[in-house]
Amino acid sequence: MDDNLWLMELESALLDDCTVNDIYSICNGKTIPEALRPDVWQVCLDVRNKSDQLVSFNEIFDLPFQRQLRDDCESVVKRLGNDDEDKVSVVSDLESILTFYCKNRSLKYEQGNGWIELLLPLLSLKLRRSDTYNLFEAIRDAYIPKGCVRQGNVFHLFRLLILYHDPELCSMLDTKRITPDLYSASWFQSLFGATCTLPVVLSMWDLYFQQADPYLVFFLSLIMLINVRDKILVMKDESKEKIVEYLSNMPCALEPNDVVDFCSLAQYYAMKTPSSFKTDLLQTLFGAHVDSHLDPIVAQALCLPVSVYELVDNASMETPHPDAVRFFLVDCRPAEQYNVGHLSTAFHLDSNLMLQEPVAFATAIQGLLRAQRQSIEANSNAGGEHLCFMGSGRDEEDQYTHMVVASFLQKNTNYVSLLTGGYAAIHEYFGDHMIDCLEDHDVHRCLVCCGNSTHAKNNNTTKNPNSTTAQTSASSAGPQTKITSDLFSKLGASLKSKSAEVKGKIFDYIVNPTTSINSANAGQNVVEKHVSASEKNGKRYRNVAPVFSIDEESEEPVSPSGQPDTSPHDETDSKEIVQLQMFLSQPDVVTSFHCQEVQMNGRMFDSHLIVTKTHLVVLRDLGKGQCQVIVRRHLSSIVKITAKRRHRDLITFKYGVPDGENLLITDMDKFLIPNASNATEIVSRHIVQQLENSKNT
């Protein structure tokens, strides 16, 4: 009887001007009856009253790729097993609709782009050709992500979601060099129409269009992987081709009875994922326009990014859904920055400790995990399973924050994210309400305030750091920052009331162990700054050669005679691919060292450091004996080689040129080199030889 009631209610709603929300509330996730499906889909896709666009089609099939399009249509229909008469009709509909679509949108058809597979389930509805076209166009605009191409940015985002929920699985696939575009392109291009049976596709789309969530395809794809993760991990010793084939065909096993559970799991994982990327990328990923790309912050992100407005909203929620995302914020800025302004709910973990004080850093990690566990047990708004790391928003400190994040990912820690823009974004978000929302904020020592104040004075706008901050915030913040003073005050009170939940004397040493170090030792923990042309605060270099040291905390100069080459480096723009053994056999190659290249964001790549008679060359390992030339540096441009006292295999090569009485550091490369002392000794010796040769000539 209940089934009849909801069907009668649905039929009645379809006779009126119902909306997708009405249909969702009536159907409540049920599969739509075949007779009502066309009307339901037209309502959900908002094309019920759309005009006949095909009326402008001149029925001329003269596209440059028309032959390819017709052949592909015939090939796909041939596999369906229809009667000959039906085949002719289906091929005609396919070619007509796709030809008009290309002409109407000025698009080019490409083999394997998923258009045919997306259109076939729509033809099964037996609608007029014009109605079928409107449905196809609406699905393409609203639900098919743009940029579904090899190494496309869509797949960078999908990889970040895999990394967020299952870093072990992501690491295994990365190790095998299996990128998502190799196995999931057809999933995204056709909403699984290319891999699932027609009954499965129809049932899935019933639920999909009721949800009206374009990102659901990302989570459906994620569930595909997670459901068989154990089988995938067992295949780690299989060939790349065999694993890709297995992954590509996973949706084929879906049965109609599996669809409801499959979609429910996808919705559950969507709920357990930070959602700000959906808002930030909606116009970029979905819509009629095709000439945009993802922000590089996603394409090159170390982990899933979280926006400041999501972080703040999350912290202020009083009664969230029990399965919803709940952040545990980790502030990775240096202690001197944290002490002059921070969110009271943040756990402080000085990222500099990772290299400077590894033992203290390990202790701090244990404290972090303990505090997180306690906050979860207490059901606190100040903490949860989801770790959100925050840097300063300045590259010079955030390189260490990225290394901390990378260390958590390497340990297969679930739910790791990074706050976009760091503390600077939080500072800008709160604007002149910082007093209510930030703890211990000191406008005279806060680097963001000081930076804004300096900028304001240079532009003759104001001499008040507070007002400068407010003006900067008001002019550049998005709509989310335009919140009333009452709301900010309420939020600030809410945050401060929870601060005790993540603080205590037990963490005084763990959070900031450098405070217990005597002043003599503390003085050695100063992080060296790069010299800029406007800030000459480095050591004086008057007619002095480059300096080499193997201890960054206490520089021990080795002064080879001669002057550095004024060209700081010889970058390789072409990123050429070479055979490793052939490259090593070149006569000018002196030696090579297998190493790991450490990037500023903390990512590491298997590489080879090649020393030639004149250059330092970095080759990134691509597998199967192939390498990519990342950079070539002239030996005479190296002005300093440093290593951390407690991590002597982490070597930094610094490049620079004379700048009056100072030395201007222009660039740097960082490597993790086993037996690094041997490498640095050889490099230093050949630098001296280069300098002597330049003097003689």
Order of alpha helices (4+ residues) and beta strands (2+ residues): alpha-alpha-alpha-alpha-alpha-alpha-alpha-alpha-alpha-alpha-alpha-alpha-alpha-alpha-alpha-alpha-alpha-beta-alpha-beta-alpha-beta-alpha-alpha-beta-alpha-beta-alpha-alpha-alpha-alpha-alpha-alpha-alpha-beta-alpha-beta-beta-beta-beta-beta-beta-beta-alpha
